[in-house]
Amino acid sequence: MTVTGKYIDTVIVGGGQAGLAMSRELSIRGVEHLILERGVAGNAWRTSRWDSLRLLTPNWANGLPGRPYGGPAHHGFMTAAEFANSLETYACLISAPLVENACVHSARGLPNGFELATSGGMITCRTLVAATGGAARPVVPPMAVAVPPHIFQTDPGSYKRPSDLPLGGVLVVGASASGVQISRELRLSGRHVTLAVGNHVRLPRNYRGRDIEWWLDAIGALDESLDDVDDLTRVRRTPSPQLIGGTDPVDLAALKRLGVEITGRLADIQDGRALFSGGLAHLCQAADLKLGRLFDRIDLWAKERILGAALMPSTRPSATPLPILPRLSLDFGSGEIASIVWATGFRPAHTWLRDLPVFDCRGRLVHDGGVVPGAPGLYVLGLPFLRRRRSLQISGAGPDTRDIARHLDTYLRHNAAA
């Protein structure tokens, strides 16, 4: 579909859960808009995830505004492809004005709006919503250039299955959700896996007979707002929890039982060797301490509501077992490993906004709860703790888009009156 010469009130860039939920909110408010998606609805879920990935949250927690989960497996976990299919269905259900295969190359500011250069031509709009998400681009640290050329390197955005990697051992760098899930899959495929562990969040799949997502929602943790936290920057950089879409544990204790070798954070690569930090014990103790505090909060909430009789007894996992002498280095020339998986996090893909004055000195988009002060009329969705702790989850699309749509609608009406 060509969009050359279009002028419209609002353009939404991104056709995932946040962009589609925003479209529904704008339709309810009568705001004319288009959604531009570089592929099809839910494209990232379909093309940038590995084959075995299942959503971290159970199906009952993954409804979208106006369409709660209605399938037979409320406590199951959808695959990425299944969720992508559900987004296509949702786009049809809400009659989303979706333009597929439309890449946005750049945006520039106008006196009363924005001009977008897209693969289908130029579009002018009064307001713009960046809904491309917070996990659009895998992060690979600069030290990767020092890896010897005979070592295969990949990341969670490109990795699909164990057979994609050459035969031999694998070093997985990063112990958040992606890192622990991929480590488990590779180990079960018969590979020797070494996992370099940095800062991480340990969570059980279930506690006292309820899914951990149920508890986080019940105690109000997911609805904590910007005003409820002391260090917003730190909270926004919190790693994704060590969970998998299913009942299997994937914390460091479970991986160690499978035979995964646990080491400290990858600190540097020098002279053909990987150098690991000696602070593994401290990282694991910090994660165990935070988990204990969460259990205390859950138990107190349950006690205050006299739920004890309806719950299973409190059985807390033991402290993370540590290797007696975790390795401090690995020689890439020894043949011990043939591949590295850089599971070192994700970043947004906002380079198409580079011509707007919206970034700080570190290249991060500056926003106030999704409202971008550097470019009036520009909004952002799908980022960690955008407005509340659940913002990055599928369940956060509804409340965040309602808030942003209200602000956007007010902005349009105010400018029209002016």
Number of C-alpha atoms within 10 A of each C-alpha: 11 12 16 14 11 14 16 16 16 26 25 26 25 31 31 27 33 29 32 31 27 28 29 25 21 21 17 10 12 10 18 13 21 21 25 26 24 20 17 20 30 24 21 22 19 19 16 17 19 21 15 14 19 20 19 22 24 20 21 18 20 22 18 20 20 12 11 13 15 10 9 8 12 14 13 17 23 22 20 22 21 14 20 22 17 19 22 19 13 21 23 13 12 17 13 21 18 24 22 17 16 22 19 21 13 17 21 17 20 12 6 12 19 24 18 21 18 19 16 17 16 18 19 24 21 22 23 26 24 21 27 25 25 18 18 15 17 20 17 18 11 8 13 13 10 14 18 14 8 10 15 15 19 18 22 21 20 15 19 19 14 19 10 10 19 13 12 14 20 25 22 27 27 25 31 25 23 27 24 28 22 25 31 22 15 21 20 15 12 11 19 18 28 23 26 24 25 22 18 21 22 26 23 20 22 14 21 18 12 12 16 19 19 15 21 15 13 14 15 11 16 19 19 14 17 17 10 11 13 9 10 14 11 9 14 14 11 14 19 17 19 23 25 23 20 16 13 11 20 27 25 22 17 16 20 18 10 15 15 22 19 23 25 26 22 21 16 16 20 12 10 14 17 19 18 21 18 17 14 20 16 12 18 22 14 15 18 20 14 14 19 17 11 16 19 12 15 18 17 13 16 18 12 9 9 10 12 14 9 10 12 12 11 12 9 12 13 8 14 17 14 16 13 6 8 17 17 15 17 17 15 19 13 10 10 16 22 19 21 22 24 24 25 20 23 17 14 18 16 20 12 16 19 15 12 15 15 17 17 9 6 6 11 12 19 16 17 12 19 24 20 19 14 14 19 17 22 24 23 28 30 28 22 20 26 24 24 21 21 24 24 23 19 18 21 28 25 21 17 24 26 17 15 22 24 13 15 23 17 12 16 17 10 10 10 8 7 6
